[in-house]
Amino acid sequence: MVALDVDQLLLSAGPDLPYLTGYEAMPLERLTMLVLPQRGDARLVVPRLEAPRVHAQGELFEILPWEETDDPIAQVARLVGDGARRIAIGDHTWARFLLDLQRALPAAAFVRASEVVAAVRMVKDADEIAALTRAALAVDVIAQEMRSAKFSGRTELDVHRELVDRMIAAGHERANFAIVAASQHAASPHHDASATRVIAEGDLVLCDFGGTMRGYCSDITRMYSVGEPSPEVRAVYAVLVDAQEAGVRAATVGTPCEDVDAASRRVIADAGYGEQFIHRVGHGIGTEAHEDPYMVAGNTLLLEAGHAFSVEPGIYFAGRFGMRLEDIVVATADGPLRLNEAPRDIAVVA
């Protein structure tokens, strides 16, 4: 905050608040906000009915409950004070609260809290890496078990529900997503599982799933084929495997994030499928499924030991099929550490 000349940090609902306080606020029309000055004590303004959910940590912050008839915006403004000129506010804060605070503090300029917090959250310590590893191993087991599951005759939505149930049974507090996309549907990277699309013989099925386990996220993508894949599918997938391996190997400490993207992209482009790779190669992961750092062209941030992120190139043919291969990787002083170890070939299923 000193380096960025930020006088106050204001955090509402979103991942930054639990990262710093251990408390995850419900996204409500009732304002919850941590007020953290550059110097001085932190205070958590919280609706009284939500206060019992906060684990009191007096050495870190004071809890200030507000009543239903109180004005929490005015309370936050008083805590901030008229002297604040530059305020960092949580990226996930509702616009209604930001607009009210701008009116209450007209002399202050507001910037994104990620400018302050992202650099801290990006570098995972040993405990965080252990938590990410536990979550990765849990979905590894699921990806392996799905190789013996029956796909044919079931809807995409039915398989989606199985993935969700398996994640909860494996210890995840919640499933964040479970993409199940058969053949032409897999050409849309974030396809919503269909309640009517029945998976059939010959379908190539993309399964991308992850959840939150003990506060940290998992994310994995594997491919399943109902029956033997066609020679074309196998040839394209071989390119994808090589592209992902190139991205993982490039993820060394001191390498710009954009170079990880470029390493995977180069393999796909050289094989003639550059137009079919339509997204960045990876995103950071931690308490959020998607967070800094991003492996994308233009991101010149240098990888540091403790950065955790996905490497997930994809190749998509509109109206025909799509494929993606995703693992979570941690940059370490000893080289890239791949957290997911489930088999990476196309699983032939019934």
N, C-alpha and C positions, 0 to 999 in steps of 0.2 A: 504494500500500500504506500509506503514511503517512496519507493522507487518510481511508482506510477503517479505520485501526487494525489492519491485517493484519500479523502478525509474520512469517509464512512463507507462501510460495506453493509448492504441490506439484502438479506436472504429470506425469501418466502418459500412457498411450495417448490419442490424440485430437489435434485440430487445433492446440491452443495450443502443444504441445511443438515441433512443426516450425516454427511461426511464430516462436518465440523462439530456437531452436537450429539449425534446418535438419535436424533428425533426426526422422524419422517412425517411431515405435516400432510394432512388430507387436503386435496385441492378444493377448497370451499370458498363461498362468497364472504366468509368471515376471515379477516386478515390474520395470518400468522407471519411474524417477521423478526428475524434476528437483526439487532442493531449492533454492529461491531465498529467502534471508532478506531482510528489509527492509533490513538493512545487512550487508555482508559478501559473501563469494564464493559463487557458484552452483556446485552439484555435481550431476552426473548419475549416479545409481545405476542400473547397467545389468547384465543377465546377461552373464557373460564371453563366452558364445557369440554374443551380439549386438553386443559391443563393436566388432568389425571394421567394422560398418555405420555407426558413428558417425564423422562427420568432426570430428576433433579441432580445437577452437578454444580454446586455452588462455587467451586473453585474455577469453573469455566464461564458460567453465565448465570445471571439472575433471571428468574421467571416473573413476568409481569402480566398476570391475567387481566383481561378486560371484560366488562359486563355487556350484555346485549344492548343496553342503552348508551354505551360509551361510543366515542368516535376514535377508532384505533389509528386512523390516518393522522389525526391531530396529535395523538399520543406519540407516534413514531416521529412526527415532525418536531415535537418538543425535545425528544431525546437526541435527535440529530442536531438541532440548534441552527440559528441563523448564520453561524460562521462557516458552515460547510459549503465549499465551492465545487467540489468534485465528488460525486457519489457513485459507487459501483453497485448496481442492483442486479439481483439474480436473473439469469437469462430466461428462466421459466416463470417469472412473476407475471401474473395476469395484467393485461393492459389497463384494466380499470383501476388497479392499485397504482400503477406507475403514473397514469394521468392525474389521479388525485394527489399523489405526492409532488408532482411537478407544479400543481397549483398551490400546494401548501408550502413549497420551498422554491419560489420563483427565481432566486439568485443562484441556485445550484445547477450544475451540468451533470447529466446522468450518463454513465457508461456501463458497458456490460461487466457483470461480476466475473465472467470467465477470464477477463483480462488479468484478474487478481488470482483467482482460485485454480484455473486450469493448469497452470504450471506446477502447482503443488499436487493436484490430483493425478496428473499424467504419470508421475514417477511413482511406481508401486514399490512398497517396501516388502520385506520377506513375508510378513503375515498376509499382505494383500495377494502376493503371488501364490502363496499356499492356498488361499481362498479361491482364486481363479483356477488353480490346478484341480481342486476338489470338484468344482463345478464342471470343468472340462471332462474330467474322468467320468462323471455321472452321465453326461450326454454321450460320451464314447460308448458306454455300455449299452445305451439305448440304440445308438446307430448300429452297433453289432447285433443286438437282439432283433432289430427290424429286418435283418438279412434272412431271418427264418420266418418272418411274418407273411401272412397271405395278403396280397394286394388286389389280385384279380377279383372282380365282382363287387368291390367295395367302392363307395364314393370317396372323393378326395376329402370331404368333410369328416367321414368316418375315420380315415387314417389320421387326419389332423387331431381328432379327439383322442385317439390312442396315444399320440405323441404327447399331448398335454397331460393325460393321465399318467403316462410313464414318467414324465419329468417331476410331477408332484410326488409320485411314489418313490422316486429316487432321491428325494430330499430337498427339492426346490420349493421355496415358499410360494412362488407363482411362476406360471409360464408366461413369458413375454411375447412369444409368437411361435407359430408352427405353420410354416408354408408347405403345402403339399400341392404340387402342380404336375399334371400328367401331360406329356407330349407337347401339343401346341400351347397349352397353358403355361408351360415352363419357360416359354419365350418372353413372358412378362415376369421380371425378376421378383416383384412383390405381389404375386397373384394371391387372391383370396380363395381359399379352398371352397370348391363348389359342392353344394348339396345334391346336385343332379348329375355331375360328370362322373360316370362309372369307369373305374380303371379296368382296362381290358388287356388281353394278350397283345404283345407288341408295343405297349406303352413304355416310354422312358419317364420315370417319375423323380422329380426333384423334391427332396425333403430338407428344409432349412429350419432349424428349431433351436430355441434357447430360452432360458429363464433366469430367475434370481435365486441364488442359494447362499444363505448366510450373508446376504447383503451384496454379493458379487455375482456377476453375470456369466452365463455360458452362451455359446453360439457355435453351431456346426452345420455344415451342409454336406450331404452325401447323395449319391445317385443310385437309383434302383431301376432295374429293367424287368418287366414281366415277360419272361422268355429271353432268348438270346438276342442281344443288341445287334443291329445291322452293322455291316462293315463300315458304313459311313459314320455311324455313331461312335464306334470304337476308334476310328481314325481321328475324329474331332476330339474325342475325350483324351486321347494320348497327347494331343497338343496342350489341352487344358492342364493335365498333370504336370507336364514339363514347365508350363507357365507358372503354375503355383510354386513348384520347387525353385524356380529362378527367383520368384519374389521372396520366398522364405530365406534363401541363401543370401540375398542382397540386404537383409534386415540386420545389419551389423551396427554396433555403436559408432556414431560419428557420420553415418550415412544420411543424406537428406531423405525425408519421407517420400518426396516425389520420385526418388530413384528406385524405391521399392515398387511403386506403381509402374515405372518405366521398364523395370526388369521383366515383370510379368507381361506387360503390354507388348514388348518387343517380340517375345516368342509367338504370341498370338498373331501379331501383324505380319511377321515373317512367314507364317503358315497361310496367309491370305485371308484371315478372319478378323482383321482389325476393325472393320465396320460392325462386326457382330459383338464386340466387347463394348458395352454401353454405360459402364459405371466405373467409379474408382476401384482400386484393388483392395482397399481395406479401411477400417475404422478402428479407433481406439475402443477399449472395453475396460470396464471396472465396475463401479456401482451403477453405471448406465450401460445399456447394450451398445449404444453409439456415443462416443465421447472423443475428445482429443487424445492422441494425435491422429490425423487422417492421412492415409497413404494415397495421395492424389497429386496430379500435376499442379505445380505452382506452390506447393507447400515445401519450403526450403528448410523447415525446422530439422535440426540434426537429431537423430535418434540417440537417446540416452539409456543407460542401463536402468531397467525398471519400466520402460515403456512397454505397454501390452496392447496388442492390436490384432485384427483379423488379416489374413491374406486369402482373398476369395475372388480370383478371376472367374469370369463367366463368358460363355459364348452362346448367342441367342439367334435363332432363325425364326423370324415372325411367321406364324401360321403352321410351323412344323414341329420344332422342339427347341429346348434350351437346356443348358447344363451349367453347373457351378460347383466349385470345390473349395471348401472353407475350413481353415484351422485357425486357432488362436496361437499367437507367437509372442514371446517376450524377448526383448533385446537384453542381452547380458554381456558382461565383460568377456565371457568365454564363447560368444557367438549366439546366434538365434536359438531360442529354446522353444520348440513346438510343444504346446500343451495337449493337443488332441492327437491320439494315436490309433483311432479306429481305422480299419482298412479303408484305403482310398480308391480302390477299384470300383467299377460298376458292379453292384451286387445283382446277380440274377435271382429273381424271386418268382414265386407262383402267383 
